[in-house]
Amino acid sequence: MLLGQTMDWGSPWVAVGRGGLCRACAPLLVAVLLLAAGSGERHRAPRRKCPISCSCIQDNALCDRTDGVPRGLPPDITSLSLVRSGFTELREGSFLQTPTLQLLLFTASTLGLIRDDAFVGLLHLEYLFIENNKVGSISKNALRGLKGLVHLSLAHNQLETLPRHLFRGLDALTHVDLRGNPFHCDCRIKWLVEWLDSTNASAELGECQGPTELNGTRLSQLHLQDFDCITTALALFQSLPFQALSVEPFWYQGEQHVAIAQPFAGRCSLLEWDHLDGAFRAYASINGSSPVACKPLVVEGRLLVVLAQLAGGSHVWRREEDTGHFVRLQELGPQRIRKPNALASFRVDGDWFLAVADSSKAGATTLFRWGGRGFYAHQALHAWHRDTHVEFLELAGRPSLILASSSQRPVVYQWSRPGRAFLRHTDIPDMDDVYAVKHFRLRGDVYICLTRFIGDSKVMRWEGSMFRDVQHMPSRGSMVFQPLGIGSHRYAVLGNDYSFSQVYRYDARSGLFVHLQELNTQAPRSFAHLAIHQRDFVFAASFKGDTQIYRHITIDLSA
């Protein structure tokens, strides 16, 4: 019989292959033959004191159908075989009483779990056979201390994966047998592929039994490029003890800041990164009455903040550079704005514009233009339609607006340079009752995320003259469907007023967003990304709980 061949312990006889019997296996085979024959005085060596269910001959022991690692074995045995054992796990220090073992074999047993340091103290062990058992889990330090191990067989068990660094410290290892295991060849097995590329040991590996696309693939055929093991997540970083409706990041004086509308507190807070505390802190606030949106923008070098309110009028505030305080610059459209719901600021042909979506029955979404000393009404866009959101974007190079309304389908407007106004271009079919629209760009194409409270929210792509469906997302109480670009990653976060919000990440291979994780933010109304000193954060404005800040982290699934 050759090393690496498995034995049929269901028969009382063990065949010897034509290649002969290896020197290390000879004592084991002798013990098996003597136990099976039960006679033949000429060949029987003197028996030694041995536990029940075991046979001890010279320096070898064979134990059959034991309920645990036998106690009372001769301390100087060099070979131990455990056959058809009834125990299910090997615990730390299982063989401290047999420190001289050179060969150890488990086969045809119910063994399923091998814990850390199970073989501690076996400094002389060279051959370890754990074959034809039910082993499904091995702790990462199970083989720790086996510095003299030459041959390892885990063949024909139930292993779907192996812990990283399982073979660390096995410097003498020359052969590994992993055949007959249902390995799931995902990122947890990537380390094994790396190890096989770097080791001088020979290996018998078997085939993958998952994932589906790799079924039947031999482990020896896997390459590092077959594994995509870097993933990302949003981890809670900081909670802010207030409710909020909108989060607006902005750049000012070379630093990124954020403005947060707090309707119940009646103010707009401006936050910055505190380098000493390593957290975000409020450094200024603008008091108001039920603010629904704060829109910061830098015009002609001055920081302005537009405060849209449900009561007391909407106003434009200006920061005084010498004192750092905010002073009210103007009231915005006192005869036009009745119930503002969203703001959008942008530049077209060198001019600053501000669009205010009005959700009142008698109101009109209005476009204001900066006139040097304030914003002044430029165009009434959409009267009597109870608009809930306005989004600025460019379609085929043309400045455009999309208005979402509770009374009709979203409407697309495009800029007319001769008339210096936005003209209606088209609407978005089959999307009634859209609460908000957010856009993003990907590989030169323009996409939009359309939010519906109940039904299906959608991802759509602009295709020359209209938007077409890409993907549907079930909505159950959604008020925000926010695309986020963080580094090379693209996300979409679908809020939920009744359960967890869902985070999706764009998969380039399928061209779709796939589910990534859940966020426990109560009734979110806005998500925004900020990059601070090579760290990425996502703010989540909550209408019913604490506003939360998440840290964008990278995770190596193969670690």
Secondary structure, 3 states (H helix, E strand, C coil): CCCCCCCCCCCCCCCCCCCCCCCCCHHHHHHHHHHHHCCCHHHCCCECCCCCCEEEECCEEEEECCCCCCCCCCCCCCEEEEECCCCCEECCCCCCCCCCCCEEEEECCCCCEECCCCCCCCCCCCEEEEECCCCCEECCCCCCCCCCCCEEECCCCCCCCCCCCCCCCCCCCCEEECCCCCEECCHHHHHHHHHHHHCCCEEECCEEEECHHHCCCEHHHCCHHHCCCEEEEEEEEEEECCCCCEEEEEEECCEEEEEEEECCCCEEEEEEEECCCCEEEEEEEEECCCEEEEEEEEECCEEEEEEEECCCCCEEEEECCCCCCEEEEEECCCCCCCCEEEEEEEEECCEEEEEEEECCCCCEEEEEEECCCCEEEEEEEEECCCEEEEEEEEECCEEEEEEEECCCCCEEEEEECCCCEEEEEEECCCCCCCCEEEEEEECCEEEEEEECCEEEEEEEEECCCCEEEEEEEEEECCCCEEEEEECCEEEEEECCCCCCEEEEEEECCCCEEEEEEEECCCCEEEEEEEEECCEEEEEEEECCCCEEEEEEEEEECCC
